[in-house]
């Protein structure tokens, strides 16, 4: 039985991970891996193209991560101003959520740590997270209007 060399284009549990080059039996490659789109022959242009695209996506993701980290560091110490309708008891009619803060800062919602929505007038401190670790702090100044 002859073996052929394949490049896995998807993770196959118990066999190989994406991008791994491996020799498998010709029968297994022709009857299982190739028809299901799990692997391609090692010398095929399609396999090389898919690997190049995956590398490009990974590079783009790490570049975006680095840009986000730089942006979060630059935001440290900034103050965001919100003017919202409030009661005479300094309670807001509409709370300020992590989504609204993230939109104002131009960052993903997942980086804003806000234990509970802000419902009162005053200064509030919000942490910005980098992979779950606090990286910077932003002050939110909430003013009331009637």
C-alpha positions, 0 to 999 in steps of 0.5 A: 500500500502506497503512502501519499503526503497531504496537508491538513486544511482543517483540524482532524481530531486524533490525526493532525492540526490545520497546516500539518504535513503528514504521510497517510495511506493512499486509500485513507486520503482518497476515500476520507480526507480529500472528499470531505475537504479535510486535507489536500495533496501536499503539492497542490496549489490549493493547499499552498493558497489556503496555508498562505491565506491562513498565515495572512489572517494570523498576521492581520489579527496580531497587527490588529491586536497590537493596534488595539493595545496601543490604543488602550494605552493611549486612552489611559487617564482620559475622561468621557463626558456624558450628559443624561436626563436625571431625576432630582435624586441624581439617578439617571433615567437611562443607564450608561452601559459598557456598550455605550462607553466602548462606542465612545472610545472606539474599542470593542465592548469586551475590553470595557470592564464595567461591573454594573451599568452606571445609574447615577450622576458623578465620576465613575472609573472604568477599567480597560482590559487587555486579554483579561488584565487591566491595562488602563483606566478611563474616567466617566463624568456623568452630568444630569439634565432635566 
